[in-house]
Amino acid sequence: MRKIVTLGEIMLRLSTHAGERLWQSDQLTMHYGGGEANVGISLSHFGHDVYFVSKVPDNALGRGVNRHLQSHGVHTNYLLTGGERLGTYYLESGVGERNAKVTYDRKYSSFSTLKMEDLNLEEIFHDATLFHVSGITLALSPTLRELTLLALKKAKEKGIKTSFDFNYRATLWSQKEASQAIKPLLPYLDICFCGELDAIHLLSIEEAEDSLSETERLEYYYDRIKEMYPNIQYMSSTFRHVISASVNMLQGNLYVDGNLYQSKVHHIDQIVDRVGGGDAFAAGVLHGIVNQSSLQQIISFATAASALKHTVHGDCNTFSEKEILEFIDNGIGKIVR
């Protein structure tokens, strides 16, 4: 078991039932979730020793977060208590051609008050193999931007692999703010989850020619990023083609040493819950990198993990490595006896 550390906010999610608008709902379904926590939970189910660093209020909801993480095997040694509230978000479920919609209620959350002096990074990073964080954390406060940069520098000093998911959320901050916060981190990264729009709008890379295919455009952007930041060893993203809120086509991409590896295209029909699909994908990539799997195996496994996440309610992926490999081997829709 390898020690993996993730840092981020975990929130309370309240979801409508399919076919209901948020403003007309009188019953909501409750889950806990957040990008880095979701990644950590997946990695725990894959057999890794995962520690989640965050801050929650000292109340029933904070204790619920602790129970949720521990129920998935994630260590909560560095789950601090303090502040006044747990961040919340509301999910209006999409149906057919109607998109799902997220409404955040996370200002002044406990996590947003986290400071560098609250954390003992020497202890947190002791014997760690990997550190993962995302752009959502950067968006929450200037203090968290500083903390994230210092944590990445510390991890690199200790020889720990570093991973960052751009995870841009337009409702949290502007492209200009995100760009200014993300660029200083990039020299300290080994693994980066980003796509075409990130390259154009957050890294100011000139747009690729329209005549290029989707795959060729992605290769162009990854080539440019690699030229700018040669320290980044792995870049990864997905192609998602939305047919409806219930039907998507998903393909994974992994770029290493100038070569792009791609998964098969997954036709995901009757999506149960799309939230957390990207986190499941990221966890699959990180799992393969830490285990030194072949590059094609990494991207095939990660995309399959994401496809399976779409079939369960809640933010986090609950499938084990064995179950994902069986899914890859057995195909779609069979009864496994």
C-alpha positions in Angstrom: 0.0 0.0 0.0 1.3 3.4 -1.0 0.6 6.5 1.0 -1.3 9.1 -1.0 -2.3 12.6 0.2 -5.1 14.7 -1.2 -6.0 18.3 -0.1 -9.4 20.0 -0.8 -12.9 20.8 0.4 -15.6 18.3 0.9 -19.2 19.5 0.8 -22.7 18.5 1.5 -24.5 17.9 -1.8 -28.3 18.1 -2.0 -29.9 16.7 -5.2 -33.3 16.9 -6.8 -35.0 13.8 -8.0 -35.1 13.4 -11.8 -37.8 15.5 -13.4 -38.0 18.1 -10.7 -36.7 21.7 -10.7 -34.8 22.8 -7.6 -37.2 25.6 -6.8 -40.2 23.3 -6.8 -38.6 20.4 -4.9 -39.7 19.5 -1.4 -37.4 16.6 -0.9 -33.6 16.4 -1.7 -31.2 13.5 -1.6 -28.0 14.1 0.5 -24.5 13.0 -0.3 -21.0 14.2 0.7 -18.5 15.0 -2.1 -15.7 17.1 -3.4 -13.1 16.7 -6.1 -10.0 15.7 -4.0 -12.1 13.7 -1.6 -13.7 11.8 -4.5 -10.2 11.1 -5.9 -9.0 9.9 -2.5 -12.0 7.6 -2.0 -11.4 5.9 -5.4 -7.8 5.4 -4.7 -8.7 3.9 -1.3 -11.0 1.4 -3.1 -8.0 0.6 -5.4 -6.0 -0.4 -2.4 -3.9 2.7 -1.5 -3.3 4.2 1.9 -5.1 7.6 1.4 -5.0 10.6 3.7 -7.4 13.5 3.1 -6.4 17.0 4.3 -9.3 19.4 5.0 -11.2 21.3 7.6 -14.9 20.9 8.6 -17.1 22.4 11.3 -17.3 20.7 14.7 -20.9 19.7 14.4 -23.1 16.9 13.1 -22.3 17.6 9.4 -18.5 17.6 10.2 -18.9 14.3 12.0 -20.9 13.0 9.0 -17.9 13.9 6.7 -15.6 12.0 9.0 -17.9 8.9 9.0 -18.3 9.1 5.2 -14.5 9.2 4.5 -13.8 6.4 7.0 -16.5 4.2 5.6 -14.5 4.3 2.4 -11.2 3.6 4.1 -9.8 7.1 3.9 -7.7 8.2 6.8 -9.0 11.4 8.6 -5.9 12.1 10.8 -5.6 15.4 9.0 -9.3 16.3 8.9 -9.3 19.4 11.1 -12.3 20.9 12.8 -13.1 24.6 13.1 -15.0 27.4 11.4 -18.7 27.7 11.3 -20.1 25.8 8.3 -19.7 23.0 5.8 -19.9 24.2 2.2 -23.0 23.1 0.4 -24.1 22.7 -3.2 -27.4 21.9 -4.8 -27.7 19.7 -7.9 -30.7 20.0 -10.2 -30.6 16.8 -12.1 -30.6 17.0 -15.9 -33.0 15.0 -18.1 -32.9 14.5 -21.8 -31.9 17.8 -23.4 -32.1 19.7 -20.1 -28.6 20.2 -18.5 -27.9 19.5 -14.9 -27.3 22.6 -12.9 -25.2 23.3 -9.8 -25.9 26.0 -7.3 -23.1 26.6 -4.8 -23.5 27.8 -1.2 -19.9 27.6 0.0 -18.8 31.1 1.0 -17.1 31.4 4.4 -16.9 27.6 4.8 -14.7 26.0 7.3 -12.2 24.9 4.6 -11.9 28.4 3.3 -10.4 29.4 6.6 -7.6 26.8 6.5 -4.2 28.4 6.9 -0.6 27.2 6.5 0.1 27.2 10.2 -2.8 24.7 10.7 -0.8 22.0 8.9 2.3 20.1 9.7 3.5 19.2 6.2 6.5 17.3 7.4 4.2 14.9 9.2 1.5 14.9 6.4 4.0 14.1 3.7 6.1 11.6 5.7 6.5 8.4 3.5 4.0 9.7 0.9 4.2 8.7 -2.7 1.8 11.1 -4.3 0.1 14.5 -3.5 -3.0 15.5 -5.4 -4.9 18.8 -5.4 -7.1 20.8 -7.9 -7.9 24.3 -9.1 -11.2 24.3 -7.1 -9.1 24.7 -3.9 -7.2 27.7 -5.5 -10.5 29.3 -6.3 -11.7 29.5 -2.7 -9.3 32.0 -1.2 -6.0 33.8 -1.7 -4.7 32.0 1.4 -5.5 28.6 -0.1 -3.6 29.6 -3.2 -0.5 30.3 -1.2 -1.0 27.2 0.9 -1.3 25.0 -2.3 1.8 26.4 -3.8 3.8 25.9 -0.6 2.5 22.4 -0.3 3.5 21.5 -3.8 7.0 22.9 -3.3 7.3 20.9 -0.1 6.2 17.7 -1.8 8.7 18.2 -4.5 11.5 18.8 -2.0 10.6 15.4 -0.4 10.6 13.6 -3.8 6.8 13.1 -3.8 5.0 12.9 -7.2 2.6 15.9 -7.5 -0.7 15.9 -9.3 -3.0 18.8 -10.3 -6.4 18.9 -11.9 -7.3 22.3 -13.4 -11.0 21.7 -12.6 -12.0 25.2 -13.7 -15.3 26.3 -12.4 -16.7 29.5 -14.0 -19.1 30.1 -11.1 -16.2 30.4 -8.7 -13.8 32.7 -10.5 -12.8 34.3 -13.7 -10.5 32.8 -16.3 -8.0 35.6 -15.6 -8.0 34.9 -11.9 -7.6 31.2 -12.5 -4.7 31.7 -15.0 -2.8 33.9 -12.5 -3.2 31.4 -9.7 -2.5 28.2 -11.7 0.6 29.2 -13.7 2.9 29.5 -10.7 2.1 25.9 -9.7 3.0 24.3 -13.0 6.8 24.2 -12.5 6.2 21.9 -9.5 3.9 19.4 -11.2 4.6 15.8 -12.4 1.0 15.0 -13.5 -1.5 17.4 -14.9 -5.2 17.0 -15.8 -6.2 19.6 -18.4 -7.8 19.9 -21.8 -8.0 22.1 -24.9 -10.1 24.9 -23.3 -7.7 25.0 -20.3 -4.7 25.4 -22.7 -6.5 28.2 -24.6 -8.1 30.2 -21.9 -5.9 29.6 -18.8 -2.5 29.1 -20.4 -2.9 31.5 -23.3 -1.8 29.0 -25.9 -2.6 30.0 -29.5 -5.5 28.1 -30.9 -4.9 25.1 -33.1 -5.9 25.1 -36.8 -9.6 24.3 -37.4 -8.6 21.7 -40.0 -7.0 19.4 -37.3 -9.0 16.6 -35.8 -10.0 16.6 -32.1 -7.1 14.2 -31.3 -4.6 16.3 -33.4 -5.7 19.5 -31.6 -5.2 17.9 -28.2 -1.7 16.7 -29.2 -0.9 20.2 -30.4 -1.9 21.7 -27.0 0.0 19.1 -25.0 3.1 19.6 -27.2 3.0 23.3 -26.4 2.5 22.8 -22.7 5.4 20.3 -22.6 7.6 22.9 -24.3 6.6 25.5 -21.6 6.8 23.1 -18.6 9.1 20.2 -19.4 8.8 19.0 -15.8 5.3 17.7 -16.4 5.6 14.0 -17.2 2.0 13.1 -17.7 -1.0 15.1 -19.1 -4.5 13.6 -19.3 -8.1 14.5 -20.2 -11.3 13.1 -21.7 -13.3 13.7 -24.8 -16.9 13.8 -23.8 -19.6 14.0 -26.5 -23.0 14.8 -24.9 -26.0 13.3 -26.7 -28.3 14.0 -23.8 -28.1 14.3 -20.1 -28.6 10.6 -20.0 -26.4 9.5 -22.9 -22.7 10.4 -23.3 -19.7 9.2 -25.3 -16.5 9.1 -23.3 -12.9 8.5 -24.4 -9.7 9.0 -22.3 -6.4 10.5 -23.3 -2.9 10.2 -21.8 0.1 12.1 -23.1 3.6 11.0 -22.2 6.9 11.8 -23.9 5.2 13.2 -27.0 2.9 10.3 -27.5 -0.9 10.2 -27.0 -2.5 7.1 -25.7 -6.3 6.7 -26.0 -8.9 4.4 -24.6 -11.8 2.9 -26.5 -14.9 5.1 -26.7 -17.4 4.2 -24.0 -21.1 4.7 -24.9 -22.6 5.5 -21.6 -26.4 5.1 -21.9 -28.8 5.8 -19.0 -26.4 7.8 -16.9 -27.4 7.6 -13.2 -25.1 10.3 -11.9 -22.4 12.1 -13.9 -21.0 14.1 -11.0 -17.6 12.7 -10.0 -16.9 11.1 -13.3 -13.8 13.2 -13.9 -12.6 12.5 -10.4 -13.0 8.7 -11.0 -11.0 9.1 -14.2 -8.2 11.1 -12.5 -8.0 8.5 -9.7 -7.7 5.7 -12.3 -4.8 7.5 -14.0 -3.0 8.2 -10.7 -3.5 4.5 -9.7 -1.8 3.3 -12.9 1.0 5.8 -12.6 1.8 4.9 -9.0 1.6 1.1 -9.9 3.8 1.7 -12.9 1.3 0.1 -15.3 1.7 0.3 -19.0 0.5 3.5 -20.5 -2.3 1.9 -22.5 -3.4 0.0 -19.4 -3.5 3.2 -17.5 -5.8 5.1 -19.8 -8.1 2.1 -20.5 -8.5 1.5 -16.8 -9.1 5.1 -15.9 -11.8 5.6 -18.6 -13.5 2.4 -17.6 -13.5 3.6 -13.9 -15.1 6.8 -15.0 -17.7 5.0 -17.1 -18.7 2.9 -14.1 -18.9 5.9 -11.9 -21.8 7.2 -14.1 -23.9 4.2 -13.0 -24.0 4.9 -9.3 -25.6 7.8 -7.2 -23.3 10.2 -5.3 -20.0 11.9 -6.0 -17.6 9.1 -5.3 -16.7 5.9 -7.2 -17.1 2.7 -5.1 -15.7 0.2 -7.5 -12.6 -1.8 -6.7 -9.7 -2.4 -9.1 -10.9 -6.0 -9.5 -14.4 -4.9 -10.4 -13.1 -2.4 -13.0 -10.9 -5.0 -14.6 -13.8 -7.4 -14.7 -15.9 -4.7 -16.4 -13.1 -4.3 -19.0 -12.9 -8.0 -19.6 -16.6 -8.9 -19.6 -18.0 -6.2 -21.7 -21.3 -4.4 -21.3 -24.6 -5.5 -19.8 -23.9 -9.1 -19.1 -24.9 -11.0 -16.0 -21.7 -12.0 -14.2 -22.3 -15.3 -12.3 
